[in-house]
Amino acid sequence: MGLEVGNLEIVLGKISVLYEEDVTQSLSAATQLAEPLLLAFAGAMSAFLALATLLPIINVVNTL
């Protein structure tokens, strides 16, 4: 259609803007979903490291 009228560049420019907005919205939604998951993962790793450090110390103290 754009080729027939002679404004193919304008039509393709508008289509690219629409696709760019769609991709931006999709990435924003994915980022908003990933943030809490990554935060929970970081918290779980911190808890694991704390337990891995403290449990052997507690076991040694209990055997004394």
N, C-alpha and C positions, 0 to 999 in steps of 0.2 A: 504494500500500500504506500509506504513512504517512498519507495523507488519510483512508483508511477507518478507521484506528484512532484518528486524532485527534492524532497526534504528528508531523505533517509538519515542524514547525520543528526537532525533534530530528533527524529523518532527514536533512533538508537540511543541518543543521549538521555532522553526521558526514561527509556526502558532500563538503562544502566543505573539511573538514580533510584528507580523503584527497587531493583534487585539489591542495590547497596543498602537501602533502608531496611529491606527484609533481612539481609544477612546481619546487619548491625543489631536489629531487634533479637534475632535468634542467638547471637553471641552474648548479648546482654542477659537474656534469660538463662543461658547455660552458665554464665559466670555467677549469676545470683544463686543458682542451684548448687554450684560447686563450692562456694565460699563456706557455708556451714559444714559441708562434708569434710573439707580440708581442715577446718578448725577442730572438728571432733576427732579426726585422725591425729592431729598434732597433740591434742589433749590425751588421747589414749597412749601415744608414744611416750609422752612425758610421764604419765602414770606408770607405764611399764619400766622405764628407766629408773624412776624413783624406787619402785619395788625391787628391781634387780640389784640396786645398790644397797638398800636398807635391810632386806631379808637376810642376807648372809651375816651382816653385823649383828642383827637380833639373834640369830642362831648361835653365834659365838658367845654372846653375852649370856644366853640362857644355859649354855653348857658349863659356864664357870661356876 
